[in-house]
Amino acid sequence: MENTKYMDLIGRYLAGSIEAGEKAELMAWVEADSANRAFFDEMIRLWSVSGEYEEEAFPVDTEAAWAAFEKKFEQRFTRGKGAAEGEGRVIKMRPLRVVLQYAAAIALLLAAGYWLFLFDGGSNTQITSVQTGAGEQREISLPDGSTVVLNENSELAYPEAFEKRRVRLSGEAFFEVARLNGKTFIIDAEGATTTVLGTSFNVRAYPFEDEVEVSVNTGKVALQRAEDKSPQLVLEAGEAGVYDKQRKVVEEVAVSNADFWKTGALEFDSIPLSTVVATLERHFNTRIEVANPKLLNCTFNGEYAHPALKDILDALEYTMFLDVKQKNGTYVLDGDASACK
């Protein structure tokens, strides 16, 4: 049955075990029909609000797993009326049997030993989930005094009790974490775990992207795979790292202006053109090619408050002596690399 096939692919996608060809097939199916997109989004939502899991021994018995899954799911989503005004809202799920039928692919995760639903292991835990739509941003005040600004098409889930200071993110958010008696603050996002004490940083973890990216503004954070607790990549202010979902590795990278979506300001301080191009492509949702590869190591300087893409391209053209043309919706940058050395 074709639907069963795509349930299986969604399960592999959520588990982080999907291959490149399978992912391409799944994404083509998702985009082919609005009903497919709704189905896929439901699974992403279910995964996002499921709460933090603790790895533990779990028998590979899918019938038993689903019996426990259904019981806990029913307990959770049939109690409570949601959070107070201004604190987010509790997601209203579809009828239980429909969701469970759609969520069958997640049995792959249960059989593999993941317990999905509780942040702290207590059956009475109430989860609050806050979502944003296209073009929407939202600021959230967490119970510990930390603040989170959610970017568009994102979701943050956290327990109302918040004793463990642990949240799950799908999408992008800027965190300002309050220090609290040495207690850590943990963000789980698309197979990566970010651990901090008190700092400010940006996390980008959209389900449809191949990497989870963490960029630090102040303080220090530790980034690692969720499946194991070592090694950690420790990042300080001005540094960034990514978790590659396919390769399952964590590594440091060069990222510029990760929080432009929040601040509206771009600042380039001797930044290589390769990084400048990646920044512009992301934040202006455009395609830019550099015809002369030698230009990629040339550096660019400039500060811009709420710029238009044309403002930056004009500055690149003037200060780096580049030729900027647009062809079939793609901007092409060309020039003599010796002029910028």
VOKEDO-12393 format. One line per 4 residues: for each residue x, y, z of N, C-alpha, C, O. Coordinates in steps of 0.02 Angstrom, whole numbers. Atoms other than C-alpha are relative to their C-alpha. Layout:
N
X/Y/Z/X/Y/Z/X/Y/Z/X/Y/Z ~ ...
//
This chain:
341
43/-60/0/0/0/0/44/62/0/91/67/40 ~ -44/-58/8/75/168/-52/4/42/63/58/65/80 ~ -1/-40/-61/23/261/107/46/-30/52/81/6/88 ~ -44/33/-48/112/131/212/73/14/-16/114/23/29
-68/-14/22/269/160/110/22/69/24/78/76/49 ~ -20/-67/-20/267/346/147/-2/9/76/36/50/102 ~ -4/1/-73/227/317/331/68/-24/22/99/3/68 ~ -65/27/-17/384/213/336/55/51/-13/101/58/27
-50/-50/16/484/350/250/-1/57/51/51/83/70 ~ 5/-52/-50/417/479/373/32/-23/65/67/15/99 ~ -31/27/-60/468/366/516/76/2/-4/109/20/44 ~ -73/-3/10/644/353/443/25/72/3/78/86/30
-19/-71/0/648/541/419/4/26/72/52/60/90 ~ 1/-23/-69/600/575/601/56/-32/40/84/-1/85 ~ -53/36/-36/725/445/661/69/23/-21/118/6/12 ~ -65/-22/25/864/528/560/37/-54/-37/98/-49/-46
-33/56/33/899/366/467/-17/-4/-74/-1/-54/-107 ~ 21/0/70/829/413/296/60/14/-45/102/55/-29 ~ -53/-11/48/945/403/146/-18/57/-47/-77/77/-52 ~ 10/-59/42/966/546/22/-54/-13/-53/-98/29/-64
50/16/51/865/459/-115/-69/-7/28/-118/15/-2 ~ 65/8/-32/726/413/5/-28/68/21/-88/81/14 ~ 23/-67/-20/719/592/70/-27/39/-60/-78/72/-55 ~ 23/-34/61/704/660/-107/-68/-25/-21/-111/13/-41
65/30/18/562/539/-142/-54/23/46/-110/39/25 ~ 49/-22/-50/474/586/19/-20/73/-11/-79/89/-11 ~ 15/-71/10/489/774/-13/-41/12/-63/-84/56/-65 ~ 39/-6/62/423/752/-191/-73/-19/13/-119/13/-12
68/22/-17/273/659/-120/-36/53/42/-95/66/32 ~ 29/-51/-44/244/793/13/-24/60/-42/-78/86/-30 ~ 17/-59/40/244/933/-117/-51/-15/-55/-78/31/-85 ~ 44/17/55/136/837/-240/-74/13/14/-114/20/-32
71/-6/-16/-27/860/-146/-8/33/69/31/19/115 ~ 11/-35/-64/-96/971/-6/-17/-48/56/0/-36/114 ~ 17/49/-51/-164/819/85/64/-35/25/70/-49/85 ~ -64/30/-20/10/741/84/38/48/46/68/26/95
-34/-50/-41/81/904/154/-31/2/70/5/6/120 ~ 34/-1/-65/-51/905/292/19/-61/42/30/-56/102 ~ -19/63/-34/-11/723/335/71/6/28/83/-11/86 ~ -70/-7/-21/176/760/342/7/49/58/42/36/106
-4/-50/-53/152/917/447/-28/-28/66/-3/-11/120 ~ 29/31/-60/44/816/568/52/-43/36/57/-42/97 ~ -52/42/-30/187/694/595/55/42/31/80/26/85 ~ -51/-45/-28/313/835/620/-26/30/66/11/35/114
29/-30/-60/194/914/746/-3/-51/57/14/-35/114 ~ 5/52/-51/166/751/837/69/-13/31/76/-19/92 ~ -69/11/-25/354/725/850/22/59/43/53/50/95 ~ -23/-60/-35/382/906/906/-31/6/69/3/27/116
33/-8/-65/254/903/1047/6/-61/43/-21/-64/98 ~ -2/62/-37/298/729/1102/40/5/64/34/-38/108 ~ -38/-9/-61/418/795/1234/68/-32/-5/84/-64/-55 ~ -68/26/-1/593/746/1282/-1/-73/21/-42/-93/63
-4/70/-17/640/564/1291/63/-14/38/112/24/33 ~ -60/24/-32/764/472/1399/15/-68/-31/-29/-110/-37 ~ -17/65/27/859/328/1321/-1/-51/56/25/-38/110 ~ 4/52/-50/823/169/1415/-12/-66/-36/-31/-68/-94
13/66/29/809/-17/1386/-74/-6/-15/-116/11/27 ~ 70/5/21/650/-51/1290/-7/-61/-45/26/-64/-96 ~ 6/61/40/595/-221/1223/-23/15/-71/-66/58/-82 ~ 21/-9/70/579/-233/1035/-65/-38/-10/-65/-93/-39
66/31/3/394/-273/1046/-48/56/-19/-72/92/24 ~ 39/-57/23/293/-153/939/-72/0/27/-100/53/37 ~ 67/2/-29/124/-214/1006/0/29/69/-43/70/86 ~ -4/-27/-68/175/-179/1184/17/74/-2/-10/114/37
-19/-70/6/255/-16/1130/-61/43/-16/-70/96/14 ~ 58/-40/19/96/44/1047/-54/0/53/-91/49/59 ~ 48/1/-56/-12/-9/1195/20/54/50/-23/92/74 ~ -23/-51/-46/96/99/1308/-5/70/-31/-25/118/2
5/-63/37/104/236/1176/-71/28/2/-81/87/18 ~ 69/-23/2/-85/245/1161/-24/21/69/-59/72/75 ~ 22/-16/-68/-113/244/1349/26/68/21/-11/110/46 ~ -30/-63/-21/9/386/1382/-24/58/-42/-35/113/-17
25/-52/44/-48/484/1230/-70/23/22/-85/82/23 ~ 68/-14/-20/-228/472/1288/-1/39/66/-40/85/74 ~ -4/-34/-63/-182/524/1465/19/73/-10/-10/118/21 ~ -25/-68/9/-89/675/1403/-51/46/-32/-64/101/-6
40/-46/40/-209/747/1276/-73/0/18/-113/31/-17 ~ 68/-4/-22/-370/717/1370/-5/37/66/-59/43/95 ~ 3/-38/-61/-321/818/1524/23/72/-13/64/84/-57 ~ -23/-70/3/-303/1006/1545/-31/38/-57/-52/11/-107
30/-44/49/-367/1154/1449/50/45/-34/31/86/-77 ~ -50/-41/33/-203/1234/1401/31/50/46/12/54/104 ~ -37/-48/-40/-87/1370/1461/-37/65/7/-84/78/-31 ~ 30/-65/-10/-133/1541/1525/16/45/-60/62/31/-98
-9/-47/54/-148/1686/1404/70/29/2/94/50/55 ~ -67/-28/3/23/1744/1344/55/-50/12/113/-34/2 ~ -51/50/-14/112/1582/1390/3/-53/-53/35/-105/-44 ~ 2/52/51/79/1488/1230/-66/-37/4/-111/-16/40
62/38/-2/-54/1358/1199/16/-74/-9/68/-92/-37 ~ -7/72/7/-76/1171/1207/-31/-20/-66/-88/-1/-81 ~ 24/20/66/-95/1093/1036/-61/-44/6/-62/-91/46 ~ 58/44/5/-266/1020/998/12/-49/-56/16/-30/-115
-16/50/50/-232/858/909/-64/-25/-34/-119/-12/-11 ~ 57/32/33/-344/766/788/-25/-57/44/9/-76/91 ~ 25/56/-40/-453/625/856/53/-53/8/90/-68/-39 ~ -54/45/-19/-343/497/943/11/-56/-50/68/-67/-71
-8/58/45/-376/350/828/30/21/-67/69/-15/-96 ~ -26/-23/64/-340/454/673/74/15/6/114/-5/-37 ~ -70/-17/-10/-177/521/743/42/-63/8/97/-68/-20 ~ -37/61/-11/-123/348/800/9/-38/-66/61/-68/-78
-5/33/65/-160/278/628/54/35/-42/96/1/-72 ~ -50/-37/38/-58/417/546/70/-10/30/119/-10/-7 ~ -65/3/-34/81/397/676/31/-68/2/80/-79/37 ~ -25/69/-3/109/212/643/74/-4/-16/109/-47/9
-70/3/19/277/250/564/46/11/59/104/-11/59 ~ -43/-15/-57/342/310/732/13/-63/41/55/-62/86 ~ -15/64/-34/335/130/793/72/-20/-13/103/-55/27 ~ -70/13/14/505/119/710/44/27/56/92/-5/76
-39/-31/-53/571/236/843/-10/-37/66/38/-47/103 ~ 13/36/-62/486/144/985/37/-66/1/66/-85/52 ~ -34/64/3/554/-22/927/75/7/6/110/-38/30 ~ -72/-12/-3/727/55/915/23/19/70/83/23/83
-19/-13/-69/721/100/1099/-10/72/23/18/91/74 ~ 11/-69/-21/662/281/1106/-69/5/33/-119/-17/5 ~ 65/-14/-32/527/332/1230/-14/74/-10/22/117/15 ~ 8/-66/29/451/487/1154/-33/52/44/-19/111/36
48/-50/-20/327/570/1264/14/43/61/-12/98/64 ~ -3/-39/-62/383/631/1435/67/33/10/119/2/2 ~ -61/-36/-16/509/764/1480/32/-29/63/93/-38/66 ~ -27/19/-64/528/702/1658/-22/-68/24/-10/-86/82
21/67/-18/453/528/1657/-65/-3/38/-89/-58/52 ~ 63/0/-38/295/582/1750/-59/0/-47/-61/39/-94 ~ 58/6/44/129/534/1672/-45/61/3/-88/70/-39 ~ 43/-58/-7/50/697/1733/31/63/-31/4/118/-23
-33/-57/30/170/810/1638/-45/32/-53/-69/-3/-98 ~ 39/-37/50/76/944/1540/48/38/-45/91/76/-20 ~ -46/-31/48/164/1004/1383/-34/61/-33/-90/56/-57 ~ 22/-60/35/143/1180/1315/38/5/-66/99/-5/-67
-31/-6/65/177/1207/1131/-20/66/-31/-79/83/-34 ~ 12/-65/32/194/1376/1044/23/-4/-72/78/-27/-86 ~ -16/5/71/191/1389/855/-5/68/-34/-41/112/-11 ~ 5/-59/42/218/1523/724/-14/-22/-72/7/-76/-93
14/14/70/154/1529/546/48/38/-46/97/68/-23 ~ -42/-34/50/229/1599/386/0/75/13/-53/105/22 ~ -6/-72/-11/295/1776/412/-13/23/71/-15/83/84 ~ 16/-18/-70/258/1770/599/60/-14/46/94/-64/39
-49/10/-54/378/1792/745/-36/9/67/-85/46/72 ~ 34/-4/-64/334/1771/927/51/-7/57/96/-48/55 ~ -44/3/-58/421/1804/1094/-35/-38/56/-94/-28/70 ~ 27/43/-52/396/1678/1234/41/10/64/102/10/63
-33/-3/-65/435/1699/1419/-8/-68/34/-64/-90/47 ~ 2/66/-31/481/1531/1497/-4/7/76/13/59/104 ~ 10/-3/-73/445/1488/1680/63/16/40/57/39/97 ~ -62/-12/-37/630/1505/1729/28/70/-12/81/86/14
-23/-67/14/645/1684/1666/37/7/-67/54/62/-87 ~ -31/-3/66/725/1638/1499/-51/25/-51/-111/18/-42 ~ 44/-22/54/655/1714/1340/21/-32/-65/80/-45/-77 ~ -12/31/65/639/1639/1167/-39/40/-52/-98/55/-42
35/-30/57/598/1726/1003/-2/-52/-55/50/-73/-81 ~ 9/50/52/526/1604/877/-3/33/-68/-39/83/-77 ~ 6/-23/69/554/1634/692/-61/-32/-32/-96/-71/-1 ~ 58/25/35/422/1594/563/1/-76/-8/55/-107/-9
8/72/13/356/1416/536/40/-42/50/74/-90/32 ~ -38/34/-52/430/1359/702/-45/-21/57/-102/3/63 ~ 39/24/-57/372/1270/858/47/-15/59/99/-46/50 ~ -37/14/-62/436/1264/1038/-47/-36/48/-102/-13/62
39/38/-48/373/1133/1161/40/-5/65/100/-16/64 ~ -33/5/-65/411/1131/1348/-51/-19/53/-110/-5/46 ~ 46/19/-53/337/1061/1509/-17/60/44/26/101/58 ~ 21/-56/-41/236/1182/1615/39/2/65/55/57/90
-37/2/-64/326/1124/1773/71/27/-9/95/64/33 ~ -66/-25/21/495/1158/1689/54/-9/53/98/33/61 ~ -50/13/-52/596/1080/1829/68/-17/-30/120/0/-2 ~ -64/20/32/727/1011/1709/26/50/-50/81/39/-77
-21/-50/48/738/1164/1597/20/-32/-66/77/-25/-89 ~ -13/35/63/724/1061/1437/-57/14/-48/-116/9/-30 ~ 50/-16/50/634/1110/1277/15/-37/-64/70/-62/-74 ~ -9/29/67/608/1041/1102/-18/53/-51/-70/85/-47
10/-50/52/625/1154/950/-4/-32/-68/34/-77/-85 ~ 3/17/71/570/1128/771/-5/67/-36/-55/102/-30 ~ -1/-65/33/618/1277/663/59/41/24/114/14/34 ~ -55/-44/-19/721/1427/715/-21/44/58/-78/66/62
15/-41/-58/732/1525/877/64/32/27/119/4/21 ~ -55/-33/-35/842/1648/970/-14/-5/75/-67/15/98 ~ 8/13/-71/868/1602/1153/42/50/41/100/63/25 ~ -37/-36/-51/917/1714/1298/-15/-37/65/-67/-28/96
10/46/-56/940/1590/1440/23/32/65/79/56/71 ~ -15/-28/-66/934/1649/1620/42/-49/40/30/-109/38 ~ -38/42/-46/1063/1583/1742/-43/-17/60/-78/27/86 ~ 43/22/-54/979/1481/1878/35/-52/43/29/-112/29
-31/45/-49/1081/1406/2020/41/-56/-32/41/-112/-8 ~ -42/50/33/1198/1316/1901/-37/-53/-39/-6/-101/-62 ~ 39/50/36/1055/1220/1818/9/9/-75/7/65/-101 ~ -7/-3/72/1081/1177/1636/-67/12/-35/-120/-2/-7
58/-11/43/960/1225/1498/15/-39/-64/68/-29/-94 ~ -12/46/56/941/1097/1357/-52/10/-55/-112/14/-41 ~ 45/-5/59/868/1116/1182/11/-62/-42/67/-76/-64 ~ -3/57/46/829/959/1082/-31/23/-66/-86/49/-67
23/-25/65/812/996/897/26/-45/-56/86/-44/-72 ~ -16/38/60/810/875/751/62/-44/8/105/-46/-36 ~ -55/46/-10/932/749/825/62/29/32/111/-7/43 ~ -57/-33/-33/1050/877/904/-23/26/68/-81/43/78
13/-26/-66/1061/932/1086/48/57/15/109/50/6 ~ -40/-58/-18/1121/1104/1141/-8/12/75/-65/18/99 ~ 2/-7/-72/1166/1126/1325/35/65/21/91/79/-2 ~ -29/-64/-22/1197/1294/1411/-16/11/74/-57/-24/103
18/-23/-67/1197/1378/1582/-37/66/-5/-94/71/18 ~ 33/-64/10/1158/1558/1538/36/37/-56/94/54/-49 ~ -32/-29/58/1192/1636/1369/-53/19/-51/-112/8/-40 ~ 47/-16/55/1114/1701/1207/28/-30/-64/87/-25/-78
-22/35/60/1120/1606/1044/-60/-14/-45/-118/-11/-23 ~ 51/15/50/1024/1560/887/3/-74/-18/57/-101/-29 ~ 4/70/22/965/1384/843/-45/-3/-61/-102/21/-60 ~ 40/10/62/906/1340/667/-6/-75/-11/45/-108/-22
10/72/4/829/1167/655/-66/-15/-35/-112/-42/-4 ~ 61/14/38/698/1154/518/2/-74/-23/54/-98/-45 ~ 2/71/19/642/974/481/22/-13/-71/49/-67/-85 ~ -14/11/71/666/996/293/72/18/-18/91/10/-76
-70/-16/14/848/1055/308/46/-55/25/28/-92/71 ~ -46/55/-15/999/939/318/43/12/61/76/-35/85 ~ -43/-15/-57/1085/1028/462/-38/37/55/-86/73/42 ~ 21/-40/-57/1048/1094/635/58/48/15/115/27/23
-52/-50/-7/1143/1256/660/-8/39/65/-63/61/83 ~ -1/-38/-62/1191/1342/824/52/54/-6/110/40/-22 ~ -46/-57/4/1269/1516/825/-4/39/65/-58/58/87 ~ -2/-28/-67/1325/1595/989/14/75/-1/61/98/-33
-11/-72/-7/1307/1780/1030/41/17/62/90/53/59 ~ -35/-11/-63/1362/1780/1212/4/-65/39/-38/-110/30 ~ -6/60/-42/1424/1649/1335/30/-58/-37/71/-50/-82 ~ -29/62/26/1462/1469/1292/-54/-54/-3/-95/-59/43
49/55/5/1360/1319/1231/37/-63/-21/93/-60/-48 ~ -27/65/21/1393/1134/1202/-50/-32/-47/-109/-40/-30 ~ 43/31/52/1323/1053/1043/22/-72/-9/82/-87/-13 ~ -17/70/9/1313/864/1021/-59/-37/-30/-115/-12/-33
54/44/23/1213/721/945/-44/-17/58/-21/-22/115 ~ 46/19/-53/1058/676/1043/10/-72/22/-2/-89/80 ~ -4/72/-15/1094/489/1033/57/-17/48/53/-67/84 ~ -54/14/-47/1257/500/1130/24/65/30/10/119/4
-18/-60/-38/1334/620/1253/72/21/-10/96/65/26 ~ -68/-22/13/1509/634/1181/16/-18/-73/-11/-66/-100 ~ -33/-60/-27/1602/714/1102/-45/61/-6/-91/63/-47 ~ 35/-64/5/1536/889/1131/42/49/-40/103/48/-38
-33/-56/33/1576/1037/1021/-16/62/42/-74/83/44 ~ 11/-58/-42/1599/1186/1138/10/63/-42/62/72/-74 ~ -1/-61/40/1558/1352/1055/-3/61/45/-42/63/93 ~ 0/-62/-37/1596/1525/1122/-28/56/-43/-44/46/-101
28/-58/35/1535/1699/1074/34/10/-67/95/11/-72 ~ -25/-10/67/1554/1728/887/13/-63/-38/32/-60/-97 ~ -11/64/34/1569/1543/846/-66/-34/-16/-118/-17/12 ~ 60/36/21/1446/1425/763/18/-72/-16/75/-87/-34
-10/70/16/1426/1239/738/-63/-29/-30/-117/-1/-23 ~ 57/34/30/1313/1119/644/1/-74/18/53/-103/30 ~ 8/73/-3/1246/944/667/-26/-22/-68/-80/-2/-89 ~ 19/25/66/1240/856/498/-44/-62/11/-20/-113/35
48/54/-13/1085/744/503/18/-64/-38/8/-119/-12 ~ -15/59/39/1143/628/365/65/-33/23/67/-94/31 ~ -64/27/-21/1324/607/420/2/-13/75/45/-50/99 ~ 5/8/-73/1274/615/604/65/23/35/91/-11/79
-60/-28/-30/1424/724/648/-13/72/20/-56/106/-9 ~ 3/-69/-23/1446/888/741/67/33/-17/120/4/-5 ~ -62/-33/19/1573/1014/676/-9/76/1/-64/102/-7 ~ 2/-73/0/1618/1198/686/-1/26/-71/31/-3/-116
6/-30/66/1574/1308/538/3/75/6/-2/103/61 ~ 2/-73/2/1582/1490/484/-72/21/-17/-96/5/-71 ~ 68/-25/11/1410/1571/501/0/75/16/28/96/66 ~ 2/-72/-9/1376/1756/483/-72/24/7/-115/3/-32
65/-33/-8/1227/1856/547/-58/-49/5/-109/-41/-27 ~ 52/51/-7/1126/1705/601/-66/29/25/-119/2/10 ~ 62/-28/-29/1002/1816/694/-26/60/-40/-64/101/-12 ~ 25/-55/42/969/1937/549/-76/0/-2/-107/53/-5
74/4/2/789/1873/545/-31/35/60/-88/58/56 ~ 26/-31/-62/769/1944/722/19/73/5/-22/115/23 ~ -25/-68/-9/876/2102/719/-12/46/-60/-19/106/-53 ~ 8/-40/61/854/2157/539/64/36/-21/62/77/-67
-63/-33/15/1037/2211/537/52/-51/-24/55/-107/1 ~ -54/41/25/1183/2140/438/66/34/14/74/94/3 ~ -66/-27/-14/1364/2162/490/53/-48/-27/55/-106/-7 ~ -54/39/29/1513/2100/389/66/32/18/79/89/0
-65/-25/-21/1686/2120/464/54/-46/-28/72/-96/2 ~ -50/42/35/1815/2051/342/-25/-71/-8/11/-119/7 ~ 32/65/10/1697/1908/300/13/-25/-71/3/13/-119 ~ -11/26/68/1742/1794/152/-64/3/-42/-119/-4/-17
57/-6/44/1630/1815/1/-43/-63/1/-104/-59/-7 ~ 38/63/-3/1580/1631/14/-51/2/56/-108/-21/48 ~ 46/-5/-57/1502/1666/185/-51/54/-11/-109/47/8 ~ 47/-54/16/1425/1829/127/-56/-25/-46/-114/-11/-35
48/27/47/1340/1739/-17/-49/-47/35/-109/-44/24 ~ 43/46/-37/1274/1602/98/-49/38/44/-107/18/50 ~ 43/-41/-42/1205/1736/215/-56/32/-40/-114/31/-20 ~ 50/-34/42/1116/1830/76/-50/-50/-28/-110/-36/-30
45/51/27/1044/1670/0/-52/-20/53/-111/-27/38 ~ 46/22/-53/970/1618/167/-51/54/17/-111/42/18 ~ 44/-51/-28/900/1783/227/-44/35/-52/-96/63/-35 ~ 41/-31/51/836/1847/60/-33/-52/-46/-65/-34/-95
32/54/37/779/1677/-5/12/6/-75/-34/7/-115 ~ -19/-9/70/874/1696/-167/58/-46/-17/86/-79/27 ~ -57/41/22/1007/1607/-270/53/47/-28/39/92/-67 ~ -56/-41/22/1179/1682/-297/57/-47/-20/76/-92/18
-57/39/24/1321/1606/-400/61/46/-7/54/105/-24 ~ -62/-36/9/1502/1661/-403/38/-32/-58/62/-89/-52 ~ -28/29/62/1571/1635/-578/75/-15/7/99/-65/-20 ~ -72/9/-9/1754/1653/-527/12/-27/71/7/11/119
-9/30/-67/1790/1532/-381/54/35/42/51/31/103 ~ -54/-34/-37/1946/1633/-335/-27/59/41/5/82/88 ~ 30/-56/-36/1830/1772/-276/-25/-21/69/-33/22/113 ~ 33/23/-61/1760/1664/-136/39/15/63/10/22/117
-42/-15/-59/1907/1699/-20/11/74/10/40/94/61 ~ -5/-72/-9/1901/1887/-47/-48/22/56/-101/-7/63 ~ 40/-19/-58/1833/1978/106/-40/64/-13/-24/104/-56 ~ 47/-56/9/1693/2106/124/-14/31/68/-19/-5/118
16/-37/-61/1657/2240/255/-61/44/-11/-70/72/-66 ~ 58/-45/5/1498/2335/290/-50/-13/55/-56/-69/79 ~ 54/5/-50/1357/2369/414/-63/30/-30/-62/84/-60 ~ 62/-21/32/1176/2383/360/-59/-12/47/-66/-66/76
60/6/-42/1016/2416/457/-60/-9/-46/-75/36/-86 ~ 60/15/40/863/2336/377/12/10/-76/-25/47/-108 ~ -16/-10/70/942/2325/204/-45/-40/-47/-75/-90/-27 ~ 29/39/55/865/2270/41/57/-39/-32/115/-18/-27
-52/39/33/958/2137/-58/40/43/-48/101/36/-54 ~ -34/-42/49/998/2267/-191/53/44/33/105/58/4 ~ -49/-42/-36/1087/2374/-60/66/-38/7/120/-10/-4 ~ -61/39/-11/1210/2233/-23/34/-15/-66/95/-10/-71
-29/16/65/1234/2183/-204/34/61/-30/88/55/-60 ~ -31/-61/25/1269/2365/-252/66/13/36/115/34/5 ~ -62/-11/-38/1398/2376/-112/54/-49/-21/113/-30/-27 ~ -48/50/24/1481/2214/-168/28/21/-68/88/15/-81
-20/-20/67/1486/2279/-347/49/58/2/98/60/-36 ~ -41/-61/-3/1563/2445/-297/65/-11/36/118/8/11 ~ -60/6/-41/1687/2397/-160/46/-57/-22/107/-53/-12 ~ -41/58/20/1746/2230/-234/10/-3/-75/38/-50/-102
-8/-5/73/1740/2285/-417/-29/-61/-35/2/-91/-79 ~ 32/59/29/1618/2146/-460/-50/20/-54/-74/77/-55 ~ 53/-8/51/1501/2128/-607/-59/-43/24/-53/-104/29 ~ 59/35/-26/1327/2081/-542/-54/-1/-53/-78/52/-75
53/8/49/1200/2013/-664/-53/-49/26/-38/-89/70 ~ 53/46/-19/1034/1922/-646/-19/-41/-61/-34/-13/-114 ~ 16/45/56/998/1770/-754/-45/-56/25/-27/-94/69 ~ 49/52/-18/845/1658/-740/-13/-3/75/-17/-57/104
16/-3/-71/810/1717/-563/60/-9/46/52/-8/107 ~ -61/9/-40/991/1690/-506/47/59/-11/58/80/-67 ~ -50/-54/6/1115/1829/-467/69/-33/-11/87/-80/23 ~ -67/26/16/1287/1796/-543/51/55/14/46/110/-13
-53/-47/-17/1441/1882/-470/64/-22/-36/83/-80/-34 ~ -62/15/36/1599/1892/-574/48/58/8/27/114/23 ~ -50/-53/-5/1761/1990/-572/69/-29/6/79/-89/3 ~ -71/18/-4/1949/1989/-554/19/-6/73/17/43/110
-16/12/-71/2002/1911/-388/62/39/22/68/54/82 ~ -60/-36/-19/2168/2002/-392/-15/70/26/25/100/62 ~ 18/-67/-20/2076/2166/-365/-19/4/75/-20/59/103 ~ 21/-3/-70/2023/2116/-189/52/-29/46/38/-39/105
-53/26/-42/2187/2046/-125/38/57/34/85/44/72
//
